[in-house]
């Protein structure tokens, strides 16, 4: 059996890799994928610590659904950028009025 500390460290590393990708890259697809990697790290830590906490299975499913909804919202925003601006570079979307 894998100790919970090792799983928490893996989740933390996933979160850090996603954060670095989110801060250093500009293409929108990479930003969305980095955000999903961060959310997966959070979900991994949540699952690893669920055995020691009073988190029920229903609450875990609700948290999972919220994380999936946030990821899909980011993908929908990226699709809207691409559809109206014909680009997915995040730097080019600083002028939302035009």
C-alpha positions in Angstrom: 0.0 0.0 0.0 1.3 3.5 -0.9 1.6 5.8 2.1 -0.7 8.9 1.9 2.3 11.2 2.3 3.7 10.0 -1.0 0.4 10.6 -2.8 0.1 14.1 -1.3 3.7 14.8 -2.5 2.7 13.6 -6.0 -0.4 15.8 -5.9 1.7 18.8 -4.8 4.2 18.2 -7.7 1.3 18.0 -10.1 0.0 21.3 -8.8 3.4 23.0 -9.1 4.0 21.7 -12.6 0.5 23.1 -13.6 1.2 26.4 -11.9 4.5 26.8 -13.8 2.9 26.0 -17.1 0.1 28.4 -16.3 2.5 31.2 -15.5 5.1 30.7 -18.2 3.2 29.8 -21.3 0.9 32.0 -23.4 -1.0 29.7 -25.8 -4.5 29.2 -24.5 -4.6 25.5 -24.9 -1.5 25.1 -22.7 -3.0 27.4 -20.2 -6.2 25.3 -20.0 -4.2 22.0 -19.8 -2.0 23.5 -17.1 -5.1 24.5 -15.1 -6.5 20.9 -15.5 -3.2 19.5 -14.3 -3.4 21.8 -11.2 -7.0 20.6 -10.6 -6.0 17.0 -10.9 -3.3 17.6 -8.3 -5.9 19.1 -5.9 -8.2 16.2 -6.6 -5.4 13.6 -5.9 -4.6 15.3 -2.6 -8.3 15.3 -1.7 -8.7 11.6 -2.5 -5.5 10.8 -0.5 -6.7 12.6 2.5 -10.4 11.6 2.3 -9.7 8.5 4.4 -8.5 10.4 7.4 -11.1 13.2 7.1 -14.9 13.1 7.6 -15.5 13.7 3.9 -18.3 11.5 2.7 -18.5 9.9 -0.8 -21.3 12.3 -1.8 -19.2 15.4 -0.9 -16.3 13.9 -2.9 -18.5 13.5 -6.0 -19.7 17.1 -5.6 -16.1 18.4 -5.4 -15.2 16.3 -8.5 -18.2 17.7 -10.4 -17.1 21.2 -9.5 -13.6 20.6 -10.7 -14.8 19.2 -13.9 -17.2 22.2 -14.4 -14.3 24.6 -13.8 -12.2 22.8 -16.4 -15.0 22.7 -19.0 -15.7 26.4 -18.3 -12.0 27.2 -19.2 -12.3 25.2 -22.3 -15.5 27.0 -23.3 -13.8 30.4 -22.8 -10.9 29.3 -24.9 -13.3 28.1 -27.6 -15.0 31.5 -27.6 -11.6 33.3 -27.9 -10.7 31.2 -30.9 -14.1 31.6 -32.5 -14.3 35.4 -32.3 -10.6 36.4 -32.4 -9.2 33.5 -34.5 -6.3 33.0 -32.1 -5.8 31.3 -28.8 -2.9 33.4 -27.5 -3.7 34.8 -24.1 -1.7 38.0 -24.6 -3.9 39.0 -27.5 -7.1 39.0 -25.5 -6.3 42.0 -23.3 -8.7 44.2 -25.2 -12.0 42.5 -24.8 -14.0 45.5 -26.0 -12.7 45.6 -29.6 
